């Protein structure tokens, strides 16, 4: 088994990483941050299900826009739209 987790150390590391991203954002590196996120985003090109409130929709994740919103193509009507706030999971069945 493993040893006990030092929660304070984990929190410090997490906050330090977030601070670095925030400082890059504040210094005007938004496009670079979004490009980094785009390279690391596992959902791009994949089937996803997104939820806004109680409604679930199946879609394909296409890209990130200049604001960092996920761009999807909705299955039911082919509409391409940005998601500002939604729960997104990999998969293909809206339930």
RAZI-V484595 format. One record per residue. N is the residue number from 1. RES is the residue in three letters. NEAR is the number of other C-alpha atoms within 12 Angstrom. Layout:
# RAZI-V484595
n->N res->RES near->NEAR
n->N res->RES near->NEAR
This chain:
# RAZI-V484595
n->1 res->UNK near->4
n->2 res->UNK near->5
n->3 res->UNK near->5
n->4 res->UNK near->9
n->5 res->UNK near->10
n->6 res->UNK near->11
n->7 res->UNK near->10
n->8 res->UNK near->11
n->9 res->UNK near->12
n->10 res->UNK near->13
n->11 res->UNK near->14
n->12 res->UNK near->13
n->13 res->UNK near->14
n->14 res->UNK near->14
n->15 res->UNK near->15
n->16 res->UNK near->14
n->17 res->UNK near->14
n->18 res->UNK near->14
n->19 res->UNK near->15
n->20 res->UNK near->16
n->21 res->UNK near->21
n->22 res->UNK near->16
n->23 res->UNK near->16
n->24 res->UNK near->18
n->25 res->UNK near->18
n->26 res->UNK near->13
n->27 res->UNK near->13
n->28 res->UNK near->13
n->29 res->UNK near->18
n->30 res->UNK near->20
n->31 res->UNK near->19
n->32 res->UNK near->18
n->33 res->UNK near->26
n->34 res->UNK near->24
n->35 res->UNK near->18
n->36 res->UNK near->16
n->37 res->UNK near->23
n->38 res->UNK near->25
n->39 res->UNK near->15
n->40 res->UNK near->13
n->41 res->UNK near->21
n->42 res->UNK near->19
n->43 res->UNK near->27
n->44 res->UNK near->25
n->45 res->UNK near->21
n->46 res->UNK near->23
n->47 res->UNK near->25
n->48 res->UNK near->32
n->49 res->UNK near->29
n->50 res->UNK near->36
n->51 res->UNK near->23
n->52 res->UNK near->16
n->53 res->UNK near->11
n->54 res->UNK near->11
n->55 res->UNK near->14
n->56 res->UNK near->23
n->57 res->UNK near->33
n->58 res->UNK near->30
n->59 res->UNK near->36
n->60 res->UNK near->32
n->61 res->UNK near->36
n->62 res->UNK near->26
n->63 res->UNK near->29
n->64 res->UNK near->30
n->65 res->UNK near->23
n->66 res->UNK near->19
n->67 res->UNK near->21
n->68 res->UNK near->23
n->69 res->UNK near->23
n->70 res->UNK near->34
n->71 res->UNK near->31
n->72 res->UNK near->34
n->73 res->UNK near->27
n->74 res->UNK near->26
n->75 res->UNK near->22
n->76 res->UNK near->15
n->77 res->UNK near->12
n->78 res->UNK near->13
n->79 res->UNK near->17
n->80 res->UNK near->20
n->81 res->UNK near->23
n->82 res->UNK near->24
n->83 res->UNK near->27
n->84 res->UNK near->19
n->85 res->UNK near->15
n->86 res->UNK near->21
n->87 res->UNK near->19
n->88 res->UNK near->32
n->89 res->UNK near->24
n->90 res->UNK near->23
n->91 res->UNK near->20
n->92 res->UNK near->21
n->93 res->UNK near->18
n->94 res->UNK near->22
n->95 res->UNK near->14
